[in-house]
């Protein structure tokens, strides 16, 4: 037969372990939920648009197939078109991003 001290220590240890687990579970449930979806670029626009910024605007890689760039441009433009309540400024930046990635414009900042 087990002595009362051993039984009391076992019950106390189990109670403290359960208390710890309950507090850990409450802390886990209270933590802020971070979405697993990819995050968008939080910053503003640069003075002269770079290929990196253009890729971030359209949500593609810097060296992407032209078809993917066109699809991304259409998707972003549908969401931000001025006729649908979007901004003229954003629409111009989206078009500029497409032009830079498709290499239809001259080098940024170039006079020629």
C-alpha positions as CSV (number, residue, x, y, z in Angstrom):
1,X,0.0,0.0,0.0
2,X,1.3,3.5,-0.9
3,X,1.9,5.9,1.8
4,X,-0.4,9.0,2.0
5,X,2.6,11.3,1.3
6,X,3.3,9.7,-2.1
7,X,-0.3,9.7,-3.1
8,X,-0.6,13.4,-2.1
9,X,2.5,14.4,-4.0
10,X,1.2,12.6,-7.1
11,X,-2.2,14.3,-6.9
12,X,-0.5,17.7,-6.4
13,X,1.8,17.2,-9.3
14,X,-1.1,16.2,-11.6
15,X,-3.1,19.2,-10.4
16,X,-0.1,21.6,-11.1
17,X,0.5,20.0,-14.5
18,X,-3.2,20.4,-15.4
19,X,-3.2,24.0,-14.3
20,X,-0.1,24.7,-16.4
21,X,-1.7,23.1,-19.5
22,X,-4.9,25.1,-19.0
23,X,-3.0,28.4,-18.8
24,X,-0.9,27.5,-21.8
25,X,-4.1,26.6,-23.8
26,X,-5.7,30.0,-22.8
27,X,-2.5,31.9,-23.9
28,X,-2.5,29.9,-27.2
29,X,-6.2,30.8,-27.9
30,X,-5.6,34.5,-27.1
31,X,-2.7,35.0,-29.4
32,X,-3.3,37.2,-32.5
33,X,-4.3,35.3,-35.6
34,X,-1.8,35.8,-38.4
35,X,-3.3,35.0,-41.8
36,X,-1.3,32.5,-43.8
37,X,-2.1,34.2,-47.1
38,X,0.7,36.2,-48.7
39,X,1.0,39.7,-47.5
40,X,0.9,42.8,-49.8
41,X,3.6,45.4,-50.2
42,X,2.9,47.9,-47.3
43,X,5.0,50.8,-48.6
44,X,4.2,53.7,-50.8
45,X,5.5,54.3,-54.3
46,X,9.1,55.3,-55.2
47,X,9.9,58.4,-57.2
48,X,11.1,56.3,-60.2
49,X,9.5,52.9,-60.5
50,X,11.9,50.0,-60.5
51,X,11.4,46.5,-61.8
52,X,11.1,45.2,-58.3
53,X,8.4,47.7,-57.4
54,X,6.5,47.0,-60.7
55,X,6.6,43.3,-59.9
56,X,5.3,43.9,-56.4
57,X,2.4,46.0,-57.8
58,X,1.3,43.3,-60.2
59,X,2.1,40.5,-57.8
60,X,4.4,38.6,-60.2
61,X,8.2,37.9,-60.3
62,X,10.5,40.3,-62.0
63,X,11.3,37.9,-64.8
64,X,7.9,36.5,-65.6
65,X,6.4,35.3,-68.9
66,X,4.6,38.1,-70.8
67,X,1.3,36.1,-70.7
68,X,1.5,36.0,-66.9
69,X,2.2,39.8,-66.7
70,X,-0.8,40.5,-68.9
71,X,-3.0,38.3,-66.8
72,X,-1.8,39.9,-63.6
73,X,-2.3,43.4,-65.1
74,X,-5.8,42.6,-66.1
75,X,-6.7,41.1,-62.7
76,X,-5.3,44.1,-60.8
77,X,-6.8,46.6,-63.2
78,X,-10.3,45.1,-63.0
79,X,-10.1,45.7,-59.2
80,X,-8.8,49.3,-59.5
81,X,-10.2,50.6,-62.7
82,X,-11.3,54.3,-62.5
83,X,-14.7,53.5,-64.2
84,X,-15.4,51.0,-61.4
85,X,-14.6,53.5,-58.6
86,X,-10.8,53.0,-58.6
87,X,-8.2,55.8,-58.5
88,X,-6.7,57.4,-61.7
89,X,-3.4,57.5,-59.9
90,X,-3.4,53.8,-59.1
91,X,-4.5,52.9,-62.6
92,X,-1.6,54.9,-64.0
93,X,0.9,53.2,-61.6
94,X,-0.5,49.7,-62.6
95,X,-0.1,50.6,-66.3
96,X,3.4,51.9,-65.7
97,X,4.3,48.7,-63.9
98,X,3.1,46.6,-66.9
99,X,5.1,48.7,-69.3
100,X,8.3,48.4,-67.2
101,X,7.9,44.6,-66.9
102,X,7.2,44.2,-70.6
103,X,10.1,46.5,-71.5
104,X,8.0,48.8,-73.7
105,X,9.3,52.0,-72.2
106,X,12.8,53.4,-72.2
107,X,15.1,53.1,-69.1
108,X,13.6,54.9,-66.1
109,X,15.0,58.4,-65.8
110,X,16.4,58.4,-69.3
111,X,16.0,61.5,-71.4
112,X,15.8,59.5,-74.6
